[in-house]
């Protein structure tokens, strides 16, 4: 999945969904993945600092203060499930 294969309706849905979570972003600021939300939670367990889960539903995962590897900055990220793909903003 990449931005060039998205329809205008899909782009609007992605931007609206992130806005509803408090992230006023443009679709070109997100990364697309096939990883499930369960995969993201499992991967989070291997982080240097796991951060805190601020929100977790069947469609949304928001983590604050995660540090993927020692020496890297802490970051927040939001993953939203759109069915065939997930969109990630950090």
C-alpha positions in Angstrom: 0.0 0.0 0.0 1.3 3.5 -0.8 -0.2 6.9 -1.2 -0.4 6.7 -5.0 -2.8 3.8 -4.9 -5.3 5.5 -2.5 -8.5 7.0 -3.8 -9.5 10.5 -2.6 -12.2 9.0 -0.4 -9.6 6.7 1.2 -7.3 9.6 1.8 -10.1 11.6 3.4 -11.1 8.7 5.6 -7.5 8.2 6.8 -7.1 11.9 7.6 -10.5 12.1 9.3 -9.7 9.0 11.4 -6.4 10.5 12.6 -8.1 13.8 13.3 -10.7 12.0 15.4 -7.8 10.6 17.5 -6.3 14.1 18.0 -3.8 14.1 15.1 -4.4 16.8 12.5 -2.1 15.2 9.9 -1.8 15.0 6.2 -1.9 11.5 4.6 1.7 11.8 3.4 2.8 11.9 7.0 1.7 8.3 7.7 3.3 4.9 6.9 1.3 2.0 5.7 1.7 -1.6 6.8 0.1 -5.0 6.7 1.1 -5.7 10.3 -1.9 -6.2 12.6 -2.6 -4.3 15.8 -1.7 -7.5 17.6 1.6 -7.5 15.8 2.3 -3.9 16.9 1.5 -4.8 20.6 3.8 -7.8 20.4 6.6 -5.8 18.8 6.2 -3.1 21.5 7.3 -5.7 24.1 10.8 -5.8 22.5 11.3 -2.0 22.8 13.9 -0.6 25.1 11.1 1.4 26.8 7.7 0.2 25.9 5.9 3.4 26.6 2.3 3.5 27.8 -0.8 2.4 25.9 -3.0 5.5 25.9 -5.8 3.8 23.9 -6.4 0.4 22.6 -9.5 -0.7 20.7 -10.1 -3.2 17.9 -9.3 -0.4 15.4 -6.9 1.9 17.2 -3.6 1.6 19.2 -2.0 4.8 20.7 1.3 4.4 22.5 3.1 7.3 24.2 6.7 7.6 25.3 8.0 4.5 23.5 11.7 4.1 22.8 12.5 1.4 20.2 16.2 1.2 20.9 18.6 2.5 23.5 19.8 6.0 22.6 16.8 6.8 20.3 14.4 9.5 21.3 11.1 8.5 22.9 8.2 8.8 20.5 4.4 8.5 20.5 2.6 6.6 17.8 -0.9 5.9 16.6 -1.9 2.9 14.5 -5.3 2.8 12.9 -6.7 -0.4 11.3 -8.5 0.2 7.9 -9.2 -3.5 7.2 -6.8 -4.3 4.4 -4.0 -2.2 5.8 -2.9 -0.2 8.9 -1.8 3.4 8.9 0.9 4.5 11.4 1.7 8.0 12.5 4.6 8.8 14.8 
